[in-house]
């Protein structure tokens, strides 16, 4: 099973039915069942077993790294997430036919290295909270927002628009 099960209609339907049954049992029979505690306990057990079985790891073709370490070859626009893991994201140069290539990278409780090929025109924004983000020009940010663009960026030509968010994590952006 995957953690995506927690966000399905079936899961929430079963959850609400069980919650209703617990309420009926409490009112009719006077038996108190600590449903919330039991639910959280079973959820933690489910998550632990899923991690042990490897269900949190990144599969080919996905754009997320969760509880794992991996490398992503990013081509074109897209959104990439690294949560409780670490990864290297290698960005491709923008194609002339695409115009602006928009890439969003979110790092939460993890670490990421974003590699940009030298000479690639880039416009970059970084939002950080309790984080350490290193920009290509050597600037560092822990809180707030920072931006950077490659020298000689011409916004009338194709370029890479990179938007990153880092929360309780680290991010290194390299142009090497």
C-alpha positions as CSV (number, residue, x, y, z in Angstrom):
1,X,0.0,0.0,0.0
2,X,1.1,3.5,-0.6
3,X,0.6,6.6,1.6
4,X,-1.6,7.9,-1.1
5,X,-4.3,5.7,0.4
6,X,-4.6,8.3,3.2
7,X,-6.0,10.8,0.7
8,X,-8.6,8.6,-1.0
9,X,-12.4,8.7,-0.6
10,X,-12.3,5.1,0.7
11,X,-10.0,5.9,3.6
12,X,-12.1,8.9,4.7
13,X,-15.3,7.1,4.2
14,X,-14.1,4.2,6.5
15,X,-12.7,6.7,9.0
16,X,-16.0,8.6,9.3
17,X,-18.1,5.4,9.5
18,X,-15.9,4.1,12.3
19,X,-16.0,7.5,14.1
20,X,-19.8,7.4,13.9
21,X,-19.9,3.8,15.3
22,X,-17.7,4.8,18.2
23,X,-20.0,7.7,19.0
24,X,-23.1,5.5,18.9
25,X,-21.4,2.9,21.1
26,X,-20.5,5.6,23.6
27,X,-24.0,7.1,23.7
28,X,-26.1,3.9,23.6
29,X,-23.9,1.5,25.7
30,X,-21.8,4.0,27.7
31,X,-18.6,2.4,26.6
32,X,-15.8,4.9,25.9
33,X,-13.4,3.9,23.1
34,X,-10.4,6.2,22.7
35,X,-10.9,6.4,18.9
36,X,-8.4,9.2,18.2
37,X,-5.6,7.6,20.1
38,X,-6.3,4.3,18.4
39,X,-6.4,5.9,15.0
40,X,-3.1,7.8,15.5
41,X,-1.5,4.6,16.8
42,X,-2.6,2.5,13.8
43,X,-1.6,5.3,11.5
44,X,1.9,5.4,12.9
45,X,2.2,1.6,12.7
46,X,1.0,1.7,9.1
47,X,3.6,4.4,8.2
48,X,6.4,2.4,9.9
49,X,5.5,-0.8,8.1
50,X,5.3,1.1,4.8
51,X,8.8,2.6,5.4
52,X,10.2,-0.8,6.2
53,X,8.6,-2.3,3.1
54,X,10.0,0.5,0.9
55,X,6.7,2.1,0.0
56,X,8.0,5.6,0.7
57,X,10.9,5.4,-1.8
58,X,11.0,7.2,-5.1
59,X,10.0,5.2,-8.2
60,X,11.1,6.0,-11.7
61,X,9.1,8.7,-13.4
62,X,8.1,10.3,-10.2
63,X,9.1,13.8,-9.2
64,X,9.3,13.4,-5.4
65,X,11.9,12.0,-3.1
66,X,10.4,11.0,0.3
67,X,12.4,9.2,3.0
68,X,15.0,8.4,0.4
69,X,18.2,9.6,-1.4
70,X,18.1,9.9,-5.1
71,X,19.0,11.8,-8.3
72,X,16.5,13.4,-10.7
73,X,17.2,14.3,-14.3
74,X,14.8,17.2,-14.8
75,X,13.8,18.1,-18.3
76,X,11.3,20.8,-19.0
77,X,8.9,22.5,-16.6
78,X,7.8,20.7,-13.5
79,X,7.5,20.5,-9.7
80,X,9.9,18.5,-7.6
81,X,9.6,17.7,-3.9
82,X,12.2,16.4,-1.5
83,X,10.7,15.5,1.9
84,X,12.6,13.9,4.7
85,X,15.3,12.8,2.2
86,X,18.1,14.1,0.1
87,X,18.6,14.4,-3.6
88,X,20.4,15.9,-6.5
89,X,18.3,17.6,-9.2
90,X,20.1,18.2,-12.5
91,X,18.2,20.8,-14.6
92,X,18.3,20.7,-18.4
93,X,18.8,23.8,-20.5
94,X,15.6,25.5,-21.7
95,X,14.6,24.7,-25.2
96,X,14.0,27.5,-27.7
97,X,10.5,26.3,-28.5
98,X,9.4,26.4,-24.8
99,X,10.1,30.0,-24.0
100,X,10.2,30.2,-20.2
101,X,10.9,26.8,-18.5
102,X,9.3,27.0,-15.0
103,X,10.7,24.6,-12.4
104,X,9.5,24.5,-8.8
105,X,11.6,22.7,-6.1
106,X,10.3,22.2,-2.5
107,X,12.5,20.9,0.2
108,X,11.0,20.1,3.6
109,X,13.1,18.5,6.3
110,X,15.6,17.4,3.7
111,X,18.6,18.4,1.7
112,X,18.9,19.1,-2.0
113,X,21.5,20.1,-4.5
114,X,20.3,21.7,-7.8
115,X,22.8,21.6,-10.6
116,X,22.4,24.0,-13.5
117,X,24.6,23.8,-16.6
118,X,27.1,26.7,-17.0
119,X,25.8,29.3,-19.3
120,X,22.2,28.5,-18.8
121,X,20.1,31.7,-18.4
122,X,18.4,31.5,-15.0
123,X,16.1,33.6,-12.9
124,X,16.0,32.2,-9.4
125,X,13.9,32.9,-6.2
126,X,14.4,31.2,-2.9
127,X,11.9,31.3,0.0
128,X,13.5,29.9,3.2
129,X,12.3,29.3,6.7
130,X,14.6,27.7,9.3
131,X,16.8,26.6,6.4
132,X,20.2,27.0,4.8
133,X,20.1,27.9,1.1
134,X,23.2,28.7,-0.9
135,X,22.8,30.7,-4.1
136,X,25.2,30.5,-7.1
137,X,26.7,33.9,-6.3
138,X,27.7,32.8,-2.8
139,X,24.9,34.4,-0.9
140,X,23.2,32.4,1.9
141,X,19.7,32.7,3.2
142,X,18.1,31.2,6.3
143,X,14.9,33.2,6.6
144,X,13.0,35.2,4.1
145,X,13.2,35.5,0.3
146,X,16.2,36.0,-2.0
147,X,16.6,36.2,-5.7
148,X,19.3,35.9,-8.3
149,X,19.7,35.9,-12.0
150,X,22.5,34.8,-14.2
151,X,24.6,37.6,-15.7
152,X,23.3,38.8,-19.1
153,X,19.9,37.3,-18.7
154,X,17.6,38.3,-21.6
155,X,14.0,37.7,-20.7
156,X,12.9,37.9,-24.4
157,X,14.9,34.7,-25.0
158,X,14.2,31.3,-23.5
159,X,15.4,31.0,-19.9
160,X,14.9,28.9,-16.8
161,X,12.6,30.3,-14.1
162,X,13.5,28.4,-10.9
163,X,11.3,28.9,-7.8
164,X,12.4,27.1,-4.6
165,X,11.0,26.8,-1.1
166,X,13.1,25.4,1.7
167,X,11.7,24.6,5.2
168,X,13.8,23.1,7.9
169,X,16.3,21.9,5.3
170,X,19.3,22.8,3.2
171,X,19.6,23.7,-0.5
172,X,22.7,24.2,-2.6
173,X,22.2,25.7,-6.1
174,X,25.3,25.3,-8.3
175,X,26.1,26.4,-11.8
176,X,28.8,23.8,-12.4
